[in-house]
């Protein structure tokens, strides 16, 4: 039976005495849980991180399994060495005879219990060779095991947060992972909630992510900044349950509300945008960021919501013009979409509401847009723009493309 991704996929390996037994179950388990290398990312990497950090097998056997069976194309095996190297290597154990002369100078071998390498000497030798290669890479790059240990637990924390797995989060925090590191990746992952991660963690609900966020907030040294980062991520994901939790925990909508509104607008999170506005977030910003984010979505309904919330089309005209002409929102619509008509619709909507982009910068933005001429032509064919709006378009077209644009319909 095929199952969804589950970072507990390795539980069926925990009674394996050696590499032979692990090898027999390894790929079928990954396939069953949709976490094999050929399946959607980052499932395989998550599977390896969870196995290395949480499986109850002895550390040397875990490390040997990843070195022998892991795909170096899909996960950085130095993370495995960072996770378990300190526990799994031992000078008292011999290298396999097949590779001893070549790899012994690189350091101690895996401290596998007698018989744990299994019956396939070539597999054990392959793992030993990989171990030696990883060590040589560390030396070449000027890295060491403590540095990769920190990287491992940081990556593990972000993975655990994406999966809403509180016990795994606690484990990472006990090993020194920092919720504030890597531009708040772990916090952002947790704040996305169940809606954002339903593909990689289908068994989790918002209650799981709220528990994880509470753990992070209790462990983080910069609570205010952490709440702001979480607010942005929850807004982008459209998760109003987590927005409410963050407000209860002290998130400041006066300071961060506009930025959260912009995140909701850019990601077409209509419910989150309404929720934030209803709870006091202000769309009127000096830099026009909320209006620009709504324009960047190329969605007329989203732009209407931003305007209704108070975003100023006059002060924000240039920022919104730039966003409408430059954005390539393939994450929302797909990589094959032709956005020209949509850009023209957003520009028309801005013009009807009083936006008047003008000057050399506005003309330069039109000239730099790869479909700028086609946007002007599309605007010229519209019947919902008055003479004043068309005069603005014509003036910018002449500045951008030369005197041949005597009116907005010139081609």
KEVOTI-622815 format. One record per residue: x, y, z of N, C-alpha, C, O in turn. Coordinates in steps of 0.2 Angstrom, whole numbers, plus 5000, padded with zeros to 4 digits. Atoms other than C-alpha are relative to their C-alpha. Last residue first. Layout:
BEGIN
XYZXYZXYZXYZ ...
This chain:
BEGIN
499650065000501452514834500650004997501049954996 499550015005500552674839500349935000500449915006 500250065004498952654849500549994995500549944990 499950074996499552754864499949944995500049894997 500550014996499852914853500049925002500449895000 500449945000501252994844499449995004499150045007 500650014996502352844848499650065001499650095006 500450035005503552874833499349985004498849965001 500549955003504353004844499549964996498949994995 499949955005505352874854499450044997498850024999 499950035006505152714863500150054994500250034989 499750065000505152754881500349974994500849954993 499350004996504852934882500449944999501049944998 499549965004503552914868500650015003501250015000 499850035006502752774877500450044996500950014993 499450054997502752864894500249964994500849954993 499449964998501753014886500649955002501249965000 499749985006500552894877500650045001501150034998 499750055003500152804893500450024994500950004992 499450024995499852964903500449944996501049944996 499549955000498753034889500649985004501249995001 499750015007497752874888500650054999501150034996 499650064999497352894907500449984993501049964994 499549984996496753074904500549945001501149945001 499549965003495753024889500650025004501250015002 500249935002494752894898500650034997501150014996 499649944998495152714899499850064997499750074991 500249984993493852574899500450055002500450075008 500549955000493852544880499850035007499350065007 500550004995495552454879499550054999499650104997 500650035002496452434863499450005005498949975004 500349965005497752564867499449974998498950004995 500349944997498152474883499650044995499150064996 500650034996498552314874499650055003499050055003 500550015005499752414862499349975003498849995001 500249945003500652484877499449994995498950024995 500549974995500752314885499750074998499150084999 500750035001501452254868499550025006498950025005 500449985006502752384868499449975000498950004998 500249934999503352344886499650034994499050064995 500649995004503452154883499750075001499150085000 499950045006505252134888499450004996499449994990 500550065000505052274901500049974993500050004988 499650064998506652384900499549945000499849885000 499550025005505752524890500349935002500549894997 500450025006504252534902500549974994500349924991 500350064998505452544917499649974994499649914993 499450055001506452674908499749935002499949884999 499950025007504852774905500549955000500549904995 500650045002504352764924500149984993499949934991 500050064997506152824929499449954997499549894996 499550045003506152964916500049935003500149884999 499349985000504553044922500549954997500249904995 499749955004502852994926500750005001501049985006 499350005001501752864934500350044995500050054990 499749965005500052934937500749995000501150045001 499350005000498952824948500250034994500050034988 499749944999497152894949500849995000501150045001 500149984993496052744952500550065001500650075007 500749984998495752724933499950025007499550065009 500149935003497652724930499350025002499250085003 499649954996497952584943499850074997499750115001 500449994993496552474935500450055004500050095007 500649975002497352504917499650015007499350075008 499849935002499052454923499450044999499350105002 499849974993498352294931500150074999499950125003 500649994996497352254915500250035006499850075009 500449945003498952294904499450015004499250065006 499749944998499952174915499650064998499550115002 500149994993498652034913500450075002500150105006 500749984999498652054894499950015007499550065009 500149945003500552034894499350035001499350095003 500349954996500751894906499850074997499650115001 499949935003500951754894499750055004499150055005 500549955001500951594905500350064997500950094998 500249995007502151454901499550064999499350074994 499449975004503051444918499850024993500250054990 499750055004501451424929500550034995500450094993 500450025006500151534937500449954995500049934991 500750004999500651574955499649974994499149944994 500250044994502451524956499249995001498949955004 500150075003502651584938499849965006499549915005 500350044995502351764945499949934998499349904999 500050065004503551854933499749955005500149905007 500150064997503452034939499949944995499649954990 499550044999504252174930499949935003500349885002 499650025006502952274922500549955001500749924996 500450035005501652264936500449994994500249944990 500350074998502852284950499649974994499749914992 499450045001503752444942499849925001500049884997 499850005008502052524939500649954999500649914995 500550045003501552484957500149994993500049934990 499850064998503152564964499549954997499749894995 499450025003502852714953500249935002500449894998 500150015007501052744958500649974997500649924993 499750075002501252714976500049994993500149934991 499350014997500952894981500449944998501049944997 499749945002499452914969500849995003501250004999 499850015007498752734970500450064998500750064993 500149945003498652744990500350004992500949994991 499449995004498352584998499950054995499450064992 499649934999496852615009500650014996500950064997 499750004994496052435011500450075002500650085007 500549994995494952464996500250005007499950035012 500349945001496452484985499550025005499450075008 499549954997497252334992499850075000499950115004 500050004993495652234989500550045003500450085009 500649974997495452294972500050005007499850055010 499949935000497252244968499450045002499550095006 499649984995496852074974500250075000500250105005 500450004994495352064963500550025006500350055010 500449944999496352124948499650005007499550055010 500750024999497651984950499650065001499750105006 500449995007499352024942499349975001499049954996 500350065001500151964959499650004993499449944991 499550055002501452104957499649934999499849884996 499949995008500052234957500449944998500349914992 500650025003499552174975500150004992499849964989 500150085000501352174980499449984997499349934994 499550035005501552354973499949925001500049894995 500349995007499952414982500549964995500249934991 500650045000500652344999499750004993499549954990 499950075000502352414996499449954999499549904996 500550035005501852594991500149925000499949894995 499650025006503452664999499549964995499849934990 499649955004502552775011500349984994500450014989 499349994999501352645016500350054996500150064990 499749935002499452645018500750015002500950025007 499750005007498952465019500350064997500650064992 500149945004498752475038500349994993500949984993 499449995004498552315048499950054995499350054992 499749944999497152335061500650014996501050074996 499749994993496352175064500550055001500950065005 500550004995495152185049500350015007500050035012 500249935000496652225038499450015005499450065008 499549954997497552065044499750075000499850115004 499950014993496051955042500450065002500350095008 500649974997495552025024500150005008499950045012 500049935001497351995018499450035004499550085007 499649974996497351825026500150075000500150115005 500350004993495751775018500550035005500350075009 500549964999496451835001499750005007499650065010 500450034994498051745001499550055002499650095007 500750015001498551784983499749975006499249935005 500150075000500451764987499249984999499049924999 499550035005500951944983499849934999499949904993 500249985006499452004993500449974994500149954989 500650035002499751905008499850024993499549984989 499950075001501551955009499449964997499449924993 499650015007501152135006500149934999500049914993 500549995006499852125020500349994993500049964989 500450075001501252045031499450014995499349964991 499650055004502352195027499749935000499749904995 500049995007500952315031500549954997500349934991 500650015003500652235048500050014992499749974988 499950055006502352225054499449994996499549954992 499349995003502552385066500149954994500449974989 499849935002500752415069500750014997500850054993 500349985006500252235068500250074998500250094992 500249935001501352195082499850014993500350024989 499849975006501452005086499750074999499250085001 499649944999501251975105500250034993500650084993 499350004997500851795108500350074999500950075001 500150014993498951825105500750005003500750015009 500249944997499351905088499949995007500150045011 499449955000500451755083499750065004500150105007 499650024995498951635087500650055001500850065007 500449994993497751735077500549985006500550015011 500049934999498951735062499750025007500050065011 499449984997499151545065500150085000500450105005 499950034993497351515063500650025003500750045009 500349954995497251645048500049975007500150015012 500250044995498451535037499750055006500150085010 500749994999498551625020499749965006499149945006 500350075001500251545017499250015001498949964999 499950035007500951715013499749944999499449924994 500449965005500151785029500149984993499649974989 500750024999500851645040499550044995499150014992 500150075003502551675033499349985000499149954996 499949995007502551865036499849934997499549934992 500649965002501851845054500050004992499549994989 500650055000503151705058499450044997499050004993 499950045005504551835053499449954999499249934994 500149975006503751965064500149964994499849964989 500749995002503551845078499950044994499450024990 500350075002505351795077499350014998499049984994 499850025007505951975077499749944997499549934991 500449955004504952015093500249984992499749984988 500750015001505551855101499750044995499350024991 500249945003507451875098499249994998499049984993 499849944996508251745109499750064998499850115001 499649955003507251595103500250065004499850085009 499350015001506851445113500450064997501050064998 499750014993505051485120500850004999501150015004 500149944996504551555103500350005007500750055009 499549955003505251405094500050065004500550095005 499350024998504251285106500550054997501050065001 499949994993502651385103500749985003501050025007 499949924999502851385085500150015007500650065009 499349985003503051195085500150075001500750095004 499550034995501451175095500750014999501150035003 500049954995500551295083500449975006500750015009 499649945002501151185069500050055005500550085007 499350024999500451025077500450064998500950075002 499850014993498751115080500749985001501150005006 499749934997498751175062500249995007500650025010 500549945000498550995056500350065003500950065006 499949954995499850855051499450054999499250074994 500350024994499550695042499950055006499750045011 500750005000499850765025499649985006499049995007 500150034993501650815029499250005000498950035004 499450044997502550845012499849975007500149935010 499750055004500950885002500649965003500649905002 500550065000499950975016500349944995500149884996 499650065000501451085020499649944999499849885001 499449995004500751265016500349934999500649924994 500249995007498951215022500650014995500649984990 500250065003499651135038499850014992499949974988 500550044998500551285044499849944996500149934991 500550015006501551415035499549955002498949964999 500649955000502151475052499649994994499050014994 500550024995503251315055499450054999498850024999 500350075002504251335039499449985005498949965002 500449995006504451525042499749934998499149934996 500649964998505151495059499550004995498949994995 500450044996506351365053499350035002498850005002 500350055004506951475039499649955004499049935002 500750024997507151625050499749944996499149944996 500549955002508551705039499349975002498849974998 500250015007509651555041499450044998499050014994 499450005005509751565060499749994993499149984992 499949945003508351625072500550004994500650054991 500549985004507751455077500150074996499750084992 500249934999509451405082499450024996499550024990 500249965006509951225083499650065002499350075007 499849945001510851175099499850044994500150094992 499450005003510650995100500350064998500850074994 499550034995509251005113500750004997501250005001 499949944995508351125100500549975005501050015008 499549955003508550985087500250065004500850085005 499450035001507750855098500550054997501150055000 499750004994506350975103500749975000501249995003 499849934998505951005085500450005007500950035007 499449995004505950815082500250075001500850085001 499550044997504650795096500750014996501250014999 499849974994503550935089500649965003501149995006 499850064996503450865071500350035007500950045007 500449994994502550995061500149955005499649935009 500550064999503250925045499650015007499249965008 500450015005504051095040499549945001498949944998 500549955000504651125057499549994994498950004995 500550024995505550955058499450055000498850035001 500450065003506350995041499549985005498949975003 500449985006506951165047499549954998499049964996 500549964997507651085063499550034995498950034996 500550044997508550955054499450045003498850025003 500550035005509351075043499549965003498949965000 500449945003509951175058499649974995499049994994 500649994996510451005066499650064998499050075000 500550065000511550955051499450025005498850015003 500450005006512351125049499549955000498949964998 500449955000512951125067499550014994498950024995 500550024994513650955066499550055000498950045001 500550045004514451005049499549975005498949965003 500349955005515451145058499449964997498849994996 500549964996515851025073499650054995499050064996 500750034998516450895060499650045004499050045003 499950054995517751015052499349975002498849995000 500550014995517851125037500249955005500749925004 499949974993519351195028499550005005499450045009 500449944999518651155011500150045006499850095007 499949955006520051035006499650065001499950124999 499349975000520050955023500150054995500450114996 500049964994518150925023500750045001500750105002 500449945002518250855006500050055005500150115004 499549965004519650735011499650064998500050124997 499549974996518450675025500550054996500750104998 500349944997517050655013500550035005500550095005 500149955005518150545002499750065003499950125002 499349975002518750435016499950064996500250114997 499849974993516950405022500650044999500750095001 500449944999516450365004500250045006500350105006 499749965004517850235003499650075000499950124999 499449984997517250155019500350054995500650104997 500249954994515450145013500750035002500750095004 500349945003516050064996499950055005500050115004 499449965003517149945006499850064997500150114997 499649974994515649895017500650044997500750095000 500449954997514649865001500350045005500350105006 500049945005516049764993499650065002499850125001 499449964999516149655008500150064996500450114998 499849975006514349605006500650045002500650105003 499750055003513949485021500450034993500849994990 500350045004513449615033500449954996501049954997 499949985007514349765040499749954995499649974989 500549955002513549735057500150024993499650044990 500650035004514449565059499650054997499150044993 499950065004515549625073499449974996498949964999 499950064996514949795079500249944996500049944990 500550055001515349935067500149945005500649925006 500050054994516450075074499549955000499149955004 500650004996516650165057500149945005500449895004 500650025004518450195052499450005004499450025010 500350074998519750305060499449984996499150024993 500350004993520650435050499749945002499749894998 500549954999521150485032499750005007499450055009 499749944998522750385032499550065001499750115004 499849994993521750225033500350065002500250095007 500449954996520950255016500250015008500050055011 500149945003522050175003499750065005499850125004 499449965002522950045012499850074997500250114999 499649984995521349985021500650044998500750105001 499949935001520149975006500550035005500750095005 500049985007519949795003500250074999500450094994 499450025003520449745021500150034993500650054990 500150065005518949835028500749994996501050044994 500349995006519649965041499949934996500349894997 499650005006520049905058499650024994499050014994 500350045005519149965074500450004994500750054992 499950074998520050035089499849954995500049894995 499350025002520250205081500149935001500549904998 499650034995518350235082500749974998500749934993 499450025002517050325072500549985006500450015011 499950065004515250325075500749984998500749924995 500250064996514850445089500249934996500249884999 499750004993515850595083499849945004500249925008 499350015000515450565065500349995007500749955008 499850074996513550545068500749995000500949945004 500550034996512650705062500349955005500249955011 500149954994514150795055499649985005499749995011 499350004996514650645044499950055006500150035012 500050064996512850625039500650005004500549975010 500549994995512750815034500049935004499949945010 499649974994514350785024499550015006499850015012 499850054995513250665014500550035005500649995010 499349994999512450815005500249955005500049965011 499949984993510750744999500850015001501249974999 500649974997510050714982500150025007499650055010 500349955004511550674971499450045003499350095001 499649944999512450584985499850064995500050124996 499849975007511150454985500350075001500050115004 500349935001511150355001500250024993500850014991 500650005004511450165002499750074998499350074993 500050055005513250135008499450004995499449984989 499550005004513550305016500049944995500249954989 500049945004511850315023500650004995500550024989 500650015004511850135030500050064995499850054989 499850055005513650155037499449994995499549994989 499649965005513050315046500249954995500349974989 500449955003511550225054500550044995500350044989 500450035005512650075058499550054996499450044990 499550035005513950175067499649974994499849984988 499849955005512550275076500549974995500450004989 499349974998511750125083500350054995500250044989 499450045001509950105077500650035002500750095003 499750034994508650205086500549954998500849925003 500050075000508250315071500449975006500950005008 500550034995508050495076500049935000499749905005 500149974993509450605069499649975005499649985011 499349994997510150505054499950035007500250015012 499750074998508450435049500650015004500749985009 500450034995507550605050500449945002500449925008 499949964994508950695040499649975006499949965011 499350014997508950555027500150045006500450015011 499950074997507050555025500649995003500749965008 500450004993506950745024500149935003500249925009 499649974995508250735010499750005007500149995012 499550054998507150605001500550045005500850005009 500250064996505550705003500649965001500749945007 499450034998506250874997499949945004500349935009 499649974995505750854983499650045006499150065004 500049935000504450754974500550025006500549995011 500649974999504950574970500150075002500650105003 500449985006506450514961499350035001499050054997 499749945004507550514976499650024994499650084993 499450025004506350404986500350064996499950114995 499549964998505150484999500749984997501249994999 500049955005503450424993500650055002500550115001 500249934997503150335009500250054996500250114998 500750004997503050165000499850075003499250095003 500550005005504550204989499350005003498950045001 500049945003505650245004499550014995499150064994 500349964995505150085013500050074997499450114998 500750015000505449984997499750055005499150075004 500449975006507150064995499349995000498950034999 499849935001507850025012499550034995499150084996 500649964998507049855017500150084997499550114997 500650045003508349735009499450045001498950044997 500050005007509749855012499449974997499150004992 500249935002509349875030500050004993499550034990 500749994998509449685033499750074998499250074995 500350045005511149665023499250015002498850024997 500149975007511849815032499649964996499249994992 499449995004511649735049499850034994499250044992 499450014997510549695064500650024996501150034999 499550035004508949765058500750005003500950045006 499850064997507649795072500549964995500649904996 499749994994507549985069500249935003500549925008 499350015001507249975050500349985007500949965008 499950075002505349965051500749984999500849924998 500150044994505450135061500049924998500249895003 499550054998506250215046499949955006500349915007 500050055005504750305038500549945002500449885000 499950064995504450405054500149944995500049894998 499350004998504750565042500249945006500749935008 500050004992503150525034500749995002501149945000 499449994996502750565016499949995007499450025010 499749935001501050495010500750005004500949965007 500249954995500750305009500350074999500750074994 499649945001500750174995499750055006499150065007 500449945000500050005000500450065000500950075004 
